[in-house]
Amino acid sequence: MSVRILWEFLAACIGTMAFALLFQVPRKYYGLCGLIGGTGWVCYEILLLWCSEPIATFFANVVVVFLSRLFAVKRSCPVTVFLISGIFPLVPGAGIYWTAYYVVTNELEQAGQRGFLTLKIAVAIVLGILLVFELPQGLFRRLSGRKRTSEPQR
C-alpha cells in the first residue's frame, strides 16, 4: 500500500503542477502547488479507509486550504495561487461525468445517486474552504514565522 500511495502522491503532484501551469501560476510556486495537491490527495486516500467520500474530501480539503493559506503568508502572495490548483485532485470530475453519462443513457436512478454524491462532495469542498478561511490571519503569520507589519504612523 505504501508504494501505491507514493505513486498517487507523485501523480497528484504532477497533476496539480500541470493545473498551476494552465492557470499561469508563477513558475517559482509550482513545487509548493504540487506539494499541496499531493498532500491533499494522500489525506483523502487515507481517510477513505475510515469514512465516506464527502467526509474524506472535507478533511483533505481542510488540509489543502490550511497549507494554501500558510504558504501564501510565507511567500507573500495571494492564497488563490495555491488553492485553485491545490484542490484539483479533490474535485469530483468523474462524478460529474458519470452523472451526465447516466442521464444520457436514461439510467436516472443511478444518475440521481451519483449526482447527489457529487453534490455532497462539492459542498464538502466549499465548507472546508469556508472553515479554514474563518481562522484568523494572525495564526498563519505566527505559524509561518512572519512578523506582523506595523501600521503606518500618522
N, C-alpha and C positions, 0 to 999 in steps of 0.2 A: 504494500500500500504506500509506503513512503516514497518509493521511486515514482509511482504514478502521480502522487501529489506534487513531487518536484517537477515532473514534466508538465503538469497542469499549471503550476506556478509560472514556469517559463513561457508556456503558451499564452497565459493571461497577460504576462508582462509584455510580450511581443505584440499581442493584440491591442493592448492599451497604448503602447508607444505608437502603433500604426494609427490609432484613432487620434492621438495627440498630433501626429503629423498631419492628418486630414483636417484637423481643426486649427492648424497653423500655430500650435503652441511653440514658443521659442525652443530651439534645439537644446539649450542648456537644462531644460526641465524634463526631457524625455525619460531619463533614468528614474527620476522620482515618480513620474506618472506611471511608469511600468511597475515600480515597486508598490505603489498604492493599489493599482489594479490587481496585481498578483496576490498581494496580501489579502485583499477583499475576497478574491476567489477562493483562496485556501481556507479562510474563515468560513465561507459559505459551505464548502465541501465538508469540512469537519463538523459544522453544526447540523448538516443534513443527516448525520448519523444519529442524532438525538431528537430532532424536531422537524416540523413541516417546512416546505419550501418558503412560504411567506415569512415565517419566524426566522429561518436561517438567513433569508435575504435582508430582513430588517436589521439583525445584529451585524451581519457582514457589512451592510451599508453604513451603519453607525461607525464601524472601524474605518471605512473609506472616507467618510466625511470628516471624522476626527483627524485622521492623518492629513487630509487635504487642508484643513484649517491650520494644523500645526506647521506643515511645510510652507504654507502661504505666508505665515507670520515669519518663519525662519528665513525665507527667501525674499521677503518684502514684495510680494506680487499678489494679484487677485486670487481668491480661493477657486474661482472657476477654472483657472489654468489646470489645476489638479483634479477638481471634482468632476467635470464633464467627461474627461477621458477615463477617470478612475472608476466611475460607475458602469462603464461599458460592459465588463464581463457579467454584471448582475442584471442587466436589463433583459426582460423576458421576451426577446425577439422570437425565439422558437415558439413560445406560447401564442404570440400574436399570429405567427404563420399558421400554426395548427388550428387555431380558432377560425381563421379565414378559410382554410382548407376544408374543415368540417362543414362550414356554412355552404361553400360551393358544391360539395358533394352531397348536400342535403342530409347530413348526419347531425341534426340540430341538437339532440340531447348531448352528444359529445362536444359540440361547439359551445353549448351553454356551460358545461362543466369546465372545459379548458379555458373559455373566456373569463369565467368567474375566478378561476385560479390565477390567471394572468392579471386580472384587475386587482386581486389581493396582493400580488407581488408588487405591482406598480404603486399601490397605496403604501405598502411597507417601505418602499424606497423613499417616497415623499415624507412619510413620518420619520424615518431615520434622518433625513436631511433637516427637517424642522427641529427635531430633538437636539441635534448637535449644534445647530445654529442658535439655539436658546442659551447655550453655555456662554459665559462672559468672555470677551476678547482677552481680558487680563489673564485668564487661565492659560491661554495659548501663548501669551507673551512670556509668562513665567516658565512654562514647560519648554519653550524654545530657547530660553536664556537671553531673550532680548529685553532691554531696558525700555521703560515707558518713555516716550518722547515728552519733553517738557512743553508746557503751554507757552506760547509767545508772551513776552512781557508787554504790558500796556503802558 
